[in-house]
Amino acid sequence: MSAITLASPCSRTVTPVPTGWSTTHRGIAFGLAAALIWGSYMAFSNHAVAAGLLPSDLAFIRYATAGLILLPWLIRHAPLRLGGIGWGKGFALAVLAGPLFVLIGTSGYRFAPLAHGAVIQLGSLTVASFLLASALVGERAGRRRLTGLGIIIGGLVVTAGPSLLAGGSTAWVGDLLFIVAGVMWALFTVLQRRWAIDPMAATAVVSVVSAALYVPVYLGTEGLSHIAAASPALLVEQILVQGVFGGVVALFAFSRAVQDLGAGRAALFPTFAPAIAMLVGISFDGGVPTIVQLAGLLILTAGMLVAVTSTRSAPKRA
């Protein structure tokens, strides 16, 4: 594959990722950190909604906080070219991983049950990432990694359990939205690798552009009534969870995993988020996971170990 160079201190030439254990371990650590934060984010989001905040309020807190945190970084790094990424690529990344992605993914739950979202969205994300990584950046998945992928999807199905079969006549609409959301995140993952976007630049551009697009719309249509009625403790909690960890730390960690492991393997980590959310949620509602759900978590872990520890082939050269 020909090297692609972006004229910016925030981008780099595309080169094969070293396959040494140090790079692999670092990528796995970043991927697990992102999954842990995303899972906790899901549990804390449910807690916030139960306390009276709307999903749109949480999105505002997320993007307003992350945008304010990373705006100074972007101002110092080629702001007229969005940190060297360029307006076209920066806008594309923000569309794929920003408010539109969240809106499409959450809208699916209006038509289909939670289990459908966990299995279909995450399953389509993982499969699409493998296919797109092969087509766009030449990452080749060996038999071991494909086996791990199959085990992971099986673990998602087991975790969802019988509720996966639930759903009314409109469930297919929700399933379609879940597929679209999964493919959007997969495309974000692969394009970041193909364009050789620096993880910090990707995080800053997605956060700042998303804030610029979403915050004015929210203020003009929703206002601050729900947020003003929330307790200070809840707001501080959500600023930390949504804005700092969910909007900045998790996105940066995932971007580093893409850089160290490649798009195909990095895309496996989001599949852990529902299981982590289930465990973190115990502290909120006291619900204990069933034996079947715990079995699904073990299957997910086994599949992840098989897929992530496989040897990653270098991108094909043109």
JOZI-V228230 format. One record per pair of residues at least 12 apart in sequence whose C-alpha atoms are under 10 Angstrom apart, sorted by sequence separation. I is the first residue (numbers start at 0). J is the second residue. D is the distance in Angstrom with one decimal. If there is no record, write none. Layout:
# JOZI-V228230
I&J&D  I&J&D
This chain:
# JOZI-V228230
1&13&8.0  2&14&6.9  104&116&8.0  253&265&7.2  256&268&9.2  0&13&8.7  1&14&9.1  2&15&9.9  44&57&7.5  107&120&9.5  253&266&8.6  0&14&8.9  187&201&10.0  274&288&9.4  0&15&9.5  129&144&9.8  253&268&8.5  277&292&9.0  278&293&9.7  104&120&7.9  129&145&9.0  253&269&9.1  277&293&9.8  274&292&8.1  126&145&9.6  129&148&9.3  274&293&8.5  277&296&10.0  274&295&8.5  275&296&8.9  126&148&7.9  274&296&6.3  125&148&7.7  126&149&9.6  273&296&9.4  274&297&9.9  271&296&8.1  274&299&8.9  122&148&9.1  125&151&9.2  126&152&9.3  122&149&9.7  125&152&8.7  271&299&7.2  122&151&8.4  123&152&9.5  270&299&7.9  271&300&8.1  121&151&9.9  122&152&6.1  270&300&9.8  121&152&8.5  122&153&9.6  267&299&9.9  271&303&8.9  118&151&10.0  119&152&9.2  122&155&7.9  270&303&9.0  118&152&7.3  121&155&8.4  122&156&9.4  62&97&8.5  118&153&9.2  267&302&9.4  268&303&7.8  62&98&8.4  118&154&9.1  119&155&9.0  206&242&9.5  267&303&7.0  61&98&9.9  118&155&5.4  119&156&9.2  117&155&7.1  118&156&6.1  58&97&9.5  59&98&9.3  117&156&8.6  118&157&9.4  264&303&9.1  267&306&8.2  268&307&9.2  58&98&7.4  115&155&10.0  118&158&8.7  206&246&6.9  267&307&7.9  114&155&9.0  115&156&9.2  117&158&8.9  118&159&7.1  205&246&9.2  206&247&7.6  114&156&8.5  117&159&7.2  205&247&9.6  264&306&7.1  265&307&8.2  55&98&9.6  58&101&8.2  116&159&9.5  203&246&9.6  263&306&9.6  264&307&5.8  58&102&9.3  114&158&8.4  115&159&7.8  119&163&9.6  202&246&8.3  203&247&8.0  206&250&9.2  263&307&9.3  264&308&9.1  114&159&5.0  118&163&8.1  202&247&6.5  205&250&9.1  264&309&9.1  55&101&9.8  113&159&8.4  114&160&7.8  117&163&9.2  202&248&8.6  54&101&9.6  55&102&8.9  114&161&8.8  115&162&8.2  116&163&9.2  202&249&9.2  203&250&9.4  260&307&8.3  264&311&8.3  54&102&9.2  114&162&6.1  115&163&5.7  199&247&9.3  202&250&6.0  203&251&8.8  260&308&10.0  263&311&9.1  113&162&8.3  114&163&5.2  115&164&8.5  199&248&9.9  201&250&8.4  202&251&5.6  112&162&7.7  113&163&8.3  114&164&8.7  115&165&8.6  201&251&7.7  202&252&9.3  261&311&8.0  54&105&8.6  112&163&7.7  114&165&8.5  115&166&8.6  127&178&9.5  131&182&9.4  135&186&9.8  199&250&9.0  200&251&9.0  202&253&9.5  260&311&7.8  261&312&9.7  111&163&9.5  112&164&9.3  113&165&9.7  114&166&9.6  198&250&8.4  199&251&6.2  202&254&7.7  261&313&9.3  112&165&7.0  113&166&9.7  120&173&9.9  124&177&9.2  128&181&9.0  132&185&8.8  136&189&7.5  198&251&5.7  199&252&9.3  201&254&7.4  261&314&9.5  111&165&8.2  112&166&6.2  119&173&9.7  120&174&7.8  123&177&8.1  124&178&7.6  127&181&7.7  128&182&7.6  131&185&7.6  132&186&8.8  135&189&7.4  136&190&8.6  197&251&9.6  198&252&8.0  200&254&9.6  111&166&5.7  112&167&9.1  115&170&8.6  119&174&6.7  120&175&9.0  122&177&9.5  123&178&5.7  124&179&8.9  126&181&9.1  127&182&5.9  128&183&9.7  130&185&9.4  131&186&7.1  134&189&9.7  135&190&8.0  198&253&8.3  199&254&8.0  110&166&7.9  111&167&7.4  115&171&9.7  118&174&9.7  119&175&8.8  120&176&8.3  121&177&8.3  122&178&8.4  123&179&8.4  124&180&7.8  125&181&7.8  126&182&8.7  127&183&9.1  128&184&8.4  129&185&8.5  132&188&8.7  133&189&9.4  136&192&7.5  137&193&9.4  198&254&4.9  199&255&8.6  110&167&7.8  111&168&9.2  116&173&8.0  119&176&9.5  120&177&4.5  121&178&8.4  123&180&8.6  124&181&4.0  125&182&8.6  127&184&9.1  128&185&4.7  131&188&9.3  132&189&5.8  135&192&9.3  136&193&5.7  197&254&8.0  198&255&5.7  110&168&8.7  111&169&7.1  112&170&7.7  115&173&8.1  116&174&7.2  119&177&6.2  120&178&5.3  123&181&5.3  124&182&5.4  127&185&5.9  128&186&7.0  131&189&6.6  132&190&8.8  135&193&6.9  136&194&9.4  196&254&8.8  197&255&8.3  198&256&9.0  110&169&5.6  111&170&4.4  115&174&6.7  118&177&9.1  119&178&6.4  120&179&7.9  121&180&9.0  122&181&7.6  123&182&6.4  124&183&7.9  125&184&9.4  126&185&8.5  127&186&7.9  128&187&9.3  130&189&9.8  131&190&9.0  198&257&8.6  109&169&9.2  110&170&5.1  111&171&7.3  116&176&9.1  117&177&8.8  118&178&10.0  119&179&10.0  120&180&6.6  121&181&6.1  122&182&9.7  123&183&9.8  124&184&6.6  125&185&7.2  128&188&7.4  129&189&9.1  132&192&8.6  198&258&7.6  109&170&8.8  110&171&7.7  111&172&7.5  112&173&8.3  116&177&6.0  119&180&9.8  120&181&4.8  121&182&9.3  123&184&9.7  124&185&5.3  128&189&6.8  132&193&8.6  197&258&8.2  108&170&8.9  110&172&6.3  111&173&4.9  112&174&9.3  115&177&8.0  116&178&8.8  119&181&8.0  120&182&8.2  123&185&8.4  124&186&8.8  127&189&9.6  192&254&8.8  196&258&8.7  107&170&8.5  109&172&9.1  110&173&4.7  111&174&6.7  121&184&9.6  191&254&7.9  195&258&8.2  107&171&9.3  108&172&9.6  109&173&6.9  110&174&8.1  111&175&9.8  116&180&9.8  120&184&9.7  121&185&9.8  124&188&9.7  107&172&7.2  108&173&6.2  110&175&10.0  111&176&9.6  116&181&9.6  188&253&8.9  192&257&6.7  106&172&9.6  107&173&3.9  108&174&8.9  110&176&9.3  111&177&9.3  188&254&7.8  191&257&7.9  192&258&6.7  9&76&7.7  106&173&7.3  107&174&6.6  187&254&10.0  191&258&8.6  192&259&10.0  8&76&7.9  9&77&8.9  105&173&9.2  107&175&7.8  108&176&9.0  188&256&10.0  189&257&8.3  193&261&9.8  7&76&8.6  8&77&8.8  104&173&8.7  107&176&5.3  108&177&8.7  188&257&7.0  192&261&7.0  193&262&9.0  7&77&7.8  103&173&9.3  104&174&9.7  106&176&7.3  107&177&5.9  188&258&9.8  191&261&9.9  192&262&6.4  104&175&9.8  105&176&8.7  106&177&8.6  107&178&9.4  191&262&8.3  9&81&9.8  10&82&8.7  103&175&9.8  104&176&6.3  105&177&8.4  107&179&9.8  189&261&8.3  190&262&8.7  7&80&9.0  9&82&6.4  10&83&7.0  103&176&6.0  104&177&5.6  107&180&9.1  188&261&9.0  189&262&5.3  6&80&9.9  7&81&9.9  8&82&8.2  9&83&6.1  10&84&7.4  102&176&9.7  103&177&7.4  104&178&8.6  106&180&10.0  188&262&5.8  189&263&7.9  7&82&7.2  8&83&7.2  9&84&7.7  103&178&9.6  104&179&7.9  105&180&9.1  187&262&9.4  188&263&8.5  7&83&4.6  8&84&10.0  100&176&9.9  103&179&7.6  104&180&5.3  186&262&9.4  189&265&9.8  6&83&6.5  7&84&7.5  100&177&9.9  103&180&6.1  104&181&8.1  185&262&8.3  188&265&8.2  189&266&9.1  5&83&7.1  6&84&8.5  7&85&9.6  102&180&8.9  103&181&9.7  185&263&8.9  188&266&7.3  5&84&7.3  6&85&9.7  100&179&8.7  101&180&7.9  104&183&9.8  5&85&9.1  100&180&5.8  103&183&9.7  185&265&10.0  99&180&8.9  100&181&8.7  185&266&7.1  100&182&9.8  184&266&8.8  100&183&6.9  96&180&9.2  99&183&9.5  100&184&7.6  95&180&8.5  95&181&10.0  95&182&9.0  96&183&7.2  97&184&9.5  95&183&5.2  96&184&6.0  94&183&8.7  95&184&6.1  96&185&9.4  94&184&9.9  95&185&8.8  96&186&9.2  92&183&9.5  95&186&7.3  96&187&6.4  92&184&9.3  95&187&5.7  96&188&9.0  94&187&8.9  95&188&9.2  92&186&8.8  93&187&8.7  91&186&9.9  92&187&5.9  95&190&10.0  91&187&8.2  92&188&9.0  92&190&8.0  91&190&9.3  92&191&7.9  88&190&8.9  88&191&9.3  88&194&8.5  96&202&10.0  89&196&9.8  98&205&9.7  88&196&9.6  93&201&8.9  97&205&6.5  98&206&9.8  92&201&7.7  93&202&9.4  96&205&7.1  97&206&7.6  84&194&8.7  92&202&9.6  93&203&9.9  95&205&9.0  96&206&9.3  97&207&9.9  99&209&9.1  84&195&9.4  89&200&9.3  93&204&7.1  94&205&8.2  97&208&8.5  98&209&6.5  84&196&7.1  89&201&7.8  92&204&8.0  93&205&4.5  97&209&5.6  98&210&8.8  83&196&9.0  84&197&8.9  88&201&9.9  92&205&6.3  93&206&7.5  96&209&8.8  97&210&8.9  82&196&9.9  83&197&9.6  89&203&9.7  90&204&8.2  91&205&9.1  93&207&8.7  94&208&8.9  98&212&8.4  99&213&9.2  159&273&9.6  82&197&9.5  89&204&6.1  90&205&7.8  93&208&6.3  94&209&7.8  97&212&9.4  98&213&6.8  155&270&7.7  158&273&8.9  159&274&9.9  84&200&7.5  88&204&9.7  89&205&7.1  92&208&9.3  93&209&5.9  97&213&9.0  98&214&10.0  148&264&9.6  151&267&8.3  154&270&9.4  155&271&9.0  158&274&7.9  82&199&9.4  83&200&8.1  84&201&8.1  92&209&9.7  93&210&9.6  154&271&9.9  82&200&6.0  86&204&9.5  90&208&7.1  94&212&9.7  152&270&8.6  155&273&8.9  81&200&8.2  82&201&8.7  85&204&9.7  89&208&7.8  90&209&8.8  93&212&9.3  144&263&9.4  148&267&8.0  151&270&7.7  155&274&9.0  81&201&9.6  84&204&8.3  144&264&8.4  147&267&9.5  151&271&9.3  82&203&8.3  83&204&9.9  81&203&8.8  82&204&7.4  86&208&9.8  13&136&9.7  15&138&9.8  81&204&6.5  138&261&7.7  140&263&7.9  76&200&8.6  81&205&10.0  138&262&8.1  139&263&8.8  140&264&9.0  136&261&9.2  138&263&7.3  73&199&9.6  78&204&9.7  81&207&9.5  136&262&8.7  138&264&9.7  72&199&9.0  73&200&7.8  81&208&9.1  136&263&10.0  72&200&8.8  73&202&10.0  132&261&8.3  133&262&9.4  69&199&9.3  73&203&6.4  132&262&6.1  133&263&8.3  158&288&9.7  69&200&9.5  72&203&7.3  73&204&7.4  131&262&8.8  132&263&5.9  158&289&9.2  160&291&7.3  71&203&9.4  72&204&9.8  131&263&8.3  132&264&9.6  158&290&9.6  159&291&8.9  160&292&7.5  69&202&8.1  70&203&7.1  129&262&7.7  130&263&8.3  158&291&6.6  159&292&7.3  69&203&5.3  70&204&8.7  73&207&8.2  128&262&6.7  129&263&4.9  157&291&6.8  158&292&4.5  0&135&9.7  1&136&10.0  68&203&8.7  69&204&8.3  128&263&5.4  129&264&8.0  157&292&6.8  158&293&7.4  160&295&8.8  0&136&7.5  66&202&9.7  67&203&9.8  69&205&9.7  70&206&8.4  71&207&9.9  127&263&8.9  128&264&8.5  129&265&10.0  156&292&9.7  157&293&9.1  158&294&7.3  159&295&8.2  0&137&7.4  65&202&9.1  66&203&7.4  69&206&7.2  70&207&6.1  125&262&9.8  126&263&8.7  128&265&8.9  129&266&8.2  155&292&9.3  157&294&7.4  158&295&4.4  65&203&8.2  66&204&8.7  68&206&8.9  69&207&6.8  70&208&9.5  125&263&7.6  128&266&6.3  129&267&9.5  154&292&9.0  157&295&4.9  158&296&6.8  66&205&8.5  67&206&8.6  68&207&8.8  125&264&8.8  127&266&9.2  128&267&8.8  154&293&9.8  156&295&7.6  157&296&8.5  158&297&9.6  65&205&9.3  66&206&4.9  67&207&7.4  70&210&9.9  125&265&9.2  126&266&8.9  154&294&7.9  155&295&6.5  158&298&9.0  65&206&5.6  66&207&4.2  125&266&5.7  126&267&9.3  154&295&4.6  155&296&8.1  157&298&8.4  158&299&8.9  64&206&8.8  65&207&7.2  66&208&7.7  124&266&7.2  125&267&5.9  153&295&7.9  154&296&6.6  157&299&9.3  62&205&9.2  63&206&8.3  64&207&9.5  66&209&7.6  67&210&8.4  124&267&8.5  125&268&9.0  152&295&9.9  154&297&7.7  155&298&8.4  156&299&9.9  62&206&6.1  63&207&8.3  65&209&9.2  66&210&5.5  125&269&8.6  151&295&9.0  154&298&4.9  155&299&7.0  61&206&8.8  62&207&7.6  65&210&7.8  66&211&8.0  121&266&9.2  122&267&9.3  124&269&8.7  125&270&8.0  150&295&10.0  151&296&9.4  153&298&7.4  154&299&4.8  62&208&9.0  63&209&8.6  64&210&8.5  121&267&8.7  124&270&8.8  151&297&9.8  152&298&9.2  153&299&7.8  154&300&8.4  62&209&6.3  63&210&5.5  121&268&9.7  122&269&9.9  151&298&6.8  152&299&7.8  154&301&8.9  61&209&9.7  62&210&4.9  63&211&8.5  66&214&9.8  121&269&7.1  122&270&7.7  150&298&6.7  151&299&4.9  154&302&7.9  61&210&8.6  62&211&8.7  97&246&9.7  121&270&5.7  150&299&6.8  151&300&7.8  153&302&8.8  59&209&9.8  60&210&9.7  62&212&9.5  63&213&8.6  120&270&9.3  121&271&9.3  149&299&9.9  150&300&9.1  151&301&7.8  152&302&8.5  58&209&10.0  59&210&8.0  62&213&7.6  63&214&6.6  121&272&9.4  147&298&9.9  148&299&9.4  150&301&7.4  151&302&4.8  58&210&9.5  62&214&7.4  118&270&8.6  121&273&9.5  147&299&9.0  150&302&4.8  151&303&6.6  61&214&10.0  117&270&8.1  147&300&9.7  149&302&7.5  150&303&8.1  151&304&9.8  59&213&7.3  60&214&9.1  96&250&9.4  117&271&10.0  147&301&7.7  148&302&6.5  151&305&9.5  58&213&8.4  59&214&6.1  117&272&9.1  118&273&9.6  147&302&4.3  148&303&7.7  150&305&8.7  151&306&8.8  58&214&8.9  59&215&9.6  117&273&6.7  146&302&7.7  147&303&6.2  150&306&9.0  59&216&9.7  116&273&9.9  117&274&9.6  145&302&9.6  147&304&7.5  148&305&8.4  149&306&9.4  55&213&9.8  59&217&6.9  144&302&8.8  147&305&4.9  148&306&6.4  58&217&9.0  59&218&8.8  114&273&9.8  143&302&9.9  144&303&9.0  146&305&7.4  147&306&4.4  148&307&9.6  144&304&9.4  145&305&9.0  146&306&7.1  147&307&8.0  56&217&8.2  144&305&6.5  145&306&7.0  147&308&9.6  55&217&7.5  56&218&10.0  59&221&10.0  143&305&6.6  144&306&4.1  147&309&9.0  143&306&6.3  144&307&7.1  59&223&9.7  142&306&9.3  143&307&9.3  144&308&8.2  145&309&9.6  56&221&8.3  141&306&9.2  143&308&8.9  144&309&5.9  55&221&8.1  56&222&9.2  60&226&9.0  140&306&9.2  143&309&6.1  144&310&8.3  56&223&8.2  59&226&9.6  142&309&8.9  143&310&8.5  144&311&8.7  56&224&9.5  141&309&7.7  56&225&7.2  57&226&9.0  140&309&8.8  141&310&7.8  55&225&9.9  56&226&6.8  140&310&8.8  141&311&7.8  139&310&10.0  140&311&7.1  141&312&7.9  52&224&9.8  53&225&7.4  139&311&7.3  140&312&7.2  52&225&6.0  53&226&8.9  64&237&10.0  65&238&9.1  138&311&7.6  139&312&5.6  51&225&7.4  52&226&6.8  60&234&8.6  64&238&6.7  65&239&9.9  68&242&8.7  138&312&6.3  139&313&7.5  51&226&8.9  52&227&10.0  63&238&9.3  64&239&8.7  67&242&9.4  68&243&8.1  137&312&8.8  138&313&6.4  139&314&7.1  52&228&8.8  61&237&8.1  62&238&9.9  65&241&8.5  66&242&8.5  137&313&7.7  138&314&4.9  139&315&8.1  51&228&8.5  52&229&7.3  57&234&9.7  60&237&7.3  61&238&6.9  64&241&8.1  65&242&5.0  66&243&9.9  136&313&9.5  137&314&4.4  138&315&7.1  51&229&7.3  60&238&6.1  61&239&8.9  63&241&9.9  64&242&4.8  65&243&6.2  68&246&9.7  69&247&8.1  136&314&6.2  137&315&4.9  13&192&8.1  50&229&7.9  51&230&10.0  59&238&9.9  60&239&9.4  61&240&8.3  62&241&8.3  63&242&7.4  64&243&6.9  65&244&8.9  68&247&8.3  135&314&9.6  136&315&7.6  137&316&7.9  13&193&7.5  50&230&9.2  57&237&7.5  60&240&9.6  61&241&4.7  62&242&6.5  65&245&8.6  66&246&8.5  136&316&9.5  137&317&9.5  13&194&7.8  14&195&8.9  52&233&9.5  57&238&8.8  60&241&6.6  61&242&4.0  62&243&9.7  65&246&5.4  66&247&8.8  133&314&8.3  12&194&8.9  13&195&5.7  47&229&9.3  52&234&9.7  59&241&9.3  60&242&6.2  61&243&7.8  64&246&7.8  65&247&5.8  132&314&9.2  133&315&9.0  11&194&8.8  12&195&6.6  13&196&9.3  50&233&8.4  57&240&9.9  58&241&7.9  59&242&9.1  60&243&9.8  61&244&9.2  62&245&9.6  63&246&9.4  64&247&9.0  65&248&9.4  10&194&8.4  11&195&5.9  12&196&9.4  57&241&7.0  58&242&8.9  61&245&7.3  62&246&6.8  10&195&6.1  11&196&7.1  57&242&9.0  61&246&5.8  62&247&9.4  9&195&9.4  10&196&5.3  11&197&7.1  47&233&7.3  60&246&9.4  61&247&9.0  9&196&7.2  10&197&5.1  46&233&9.4  47&234&9.0  9&197&5.5  10&198&9.0  58&246&9.6  5&194&8.0  7&196&9.9  8&197&8.9  9&198&8.5  10&199&9.7  47&236&9.1  3&193&8.2  4&194&8.2  5&195&7.9  7&197&9.8  9&199&7.8  10&200&7.9  43&233&10.0  47&237&7.6  2&193&9.7  3&194&7.0  4&195&7.8  5&196&8.5  9&200&6.0  10&201&9.7  46&237&9.8  2&194&9.8  3&195&7.5  4&196&9.9  8&200&9.6  9&201&9.1  2&195&9.4  43&236&8.6  44&237&8.0  43&237&7.7  44&240&8.6  40&237&9.0  43&240&7.4  44&241&8.1  43&241&8.6  40&239&10.0  41&240&9.6  40&240&6.1  41&241&9.5  39&240&8.1  40&241&6.7  39&241&9.9  37&240&9.4  36&240&8.2  37&241&9.5  40&244&8.2  41&245&9.6  36&241&9.6  39&244&9.6  40&245&6.4  39&245&9.0  40&246&9.9  37&244&8.6  38&245&9.7  36&244&6.6  37&245&6.5  36&245&6.4  37&246&9.8  40&249&9.8  36&246&10.0  33&244&9.0  33&245&8.5  36&248&8.2  37&249&7.0  36&249&6.1  37&250&9.4  35&249&8.6  36&250&9.6  33&248&7.6  34&249&7.7  32&248&8.8  33&249&4.5  36&252&9.7  32&249&7.0  33&250&7.0  31&249&9.7  33&251&8.2  34&252&9.2  29&248&9.9  30&249&8.8  33&252&5.5  34&253&8.3  29&249&8.6  30&250&9.9  32&252&6.7  33&253&5.6  29&250&10.0  30&251&9.9  31&252&8.6  32&253&8.1  33&254&9.2  29&251&8.6  30&252&6.4  31&253&8.6  33&255&9.8  29&252&4.9  30&253&5.5  33&256&8.8  28&252&8.6  29&253&6.3  30&254&8.6  32&256&9.6  27&252&9.9  28&253&9.8  29&254&8.5  30&255&7.9  31&256&9.0  26&252&8.6  27&253&9.7  29&255&6.5  30&256&5.3  26&253&8.6  28&255&9.7  29&256&5.5  30&257&8.3  26&254&9.5  27&255&9.6  28&256&8.0  29&257&9.2  26&255&6.6  27&256&6.7  30&259&9.7  25&255&8.7  26&256&4.4  27&257&9.8  29&259&9.1  30&260&9.1  42&272&9.8  25&256&7.7  26&257&7.5  29&260&9.9  37&268&9.9  38&269&8.6  41&272&7.9  42&273&8.9  45&276&9.7  24&256&9.8  26&258&7.7  27&259&8.4  37&269&7.6  38&270&9.6  40&272&8.9  41&273&7.7  44&276&9.9  23&256&8.9  26&259&4.9  27&260&7.7  34&267&9.5  35&268&9.3  38&271&7.4  39&272&7.8  42&275&8.5  43&276&8.5  22&256&9.5  25&259&7.2  26&260&5.6  30&264&9.3  31&265&9.6  34&268&5.8  35&269&9.0  37&271&8.8  38&272&4.0  39&273&9.0  41&275&8.8  42&276&5.0  46&280&8.4  24&259&8.9  25&260&8.8  26&261&9.0  30&265&6.4  33&268&7.6  34&269&5.5  37&272&5.7  38&273&5.8  39&274&9.8  40&275&9.6  41&276&5.8  42&277&7.3  45&280&8.6  22&258&9.6  23&259&6.5  24&260&9.2  29&265&9.2  30&266&8.7  31&267&9.9  32&268&9.2  33&269&7.7  34&270&7.8  35&271&7.8  36&272&8.0  37&273&8.5  38&274&7.1  39&275&6.6  40&276&7.5  41&277&8.9  42&278&8.7  43&279&8.5  22&259&6.0  23&260&6.3  27&264&9.2  30&267&8.5  31&268&6.5  34&271&5.9  35&272&6.5  38&275&4.7  39&276&5.4  42&279&6.3  43&280&7.8  46&283&7.0  21&259&9.7  22&260&7.7  23&261&10.0  26&264&9.4  27&265&8.1  30&268&5.7  31&269&8.7  33&271&9.6  34&272&5.2  35&273&9.7  37&275&8.2  38&276&4.2  39&277&8.8  41&279&9.0  42&280&5.2  45&283&9.2  46&284&8.9  26&265&7.9  29&268&9.5  30&269&8.2  33&272&8.7  34&273&9.0  35&274&9.5  36&275&8.8  37&276&7.9  38&277&7.8  39&278&8.7  40&279&9.4  41&280&8.7  42&281&9.0  31&271&8.3  34&274&9.6  35&275&6.4  36&276&9.2  38&278&8.7  39&279&6.1  42&282&9.4  43&283&8.5  16&257&9.9  18&259&8.8  27&268&8.6  30&271&9.9  31&272&9.4  34&275&7.8  35&276&8.3  38&279&7.6  39&280&8.0  42&283&8.2  16&258&7.4  17&259&7.8  18&260&8.4  34&276&9.6  38&280&9.3  42&284&10.0  15&258&9.9  16&259&6.3  17&260&8.9  15&259&9.7  16&260&7.2  35&279&9.6  13&258&10.0  16&261&7.4  15&261&9.1  27&307&7.8  26&307&9.7  27&308&9.2  24&307&10.0  23&307&8.6  24&308&9.4  23&308&8.1  23&310&9.8  20&308&9.7  23&311&9.8  19&310&10.0  18&310&7.6  18&311&7.3  17&311&9.5  18&312&8.8  16&311&9.0  18&313&8.9  15&311&10.0  16&312&9.4  17&313&8.8  15&312&8.9  16&313&7.3  15&313&5.6  16&314&9.0  14&313&9.0  15&314&6.5  14&314&8.6  15&315&9.4  13&314&9.8  15&316&10.0  0&313&9.6  1&314&9.9  0&314&6.5  1&315&9.1  2&316&9.2  0&315&5.4  1&316&6.4  2&317&9.5  0&316&3.5  1&317&5.8  0&317&4.3
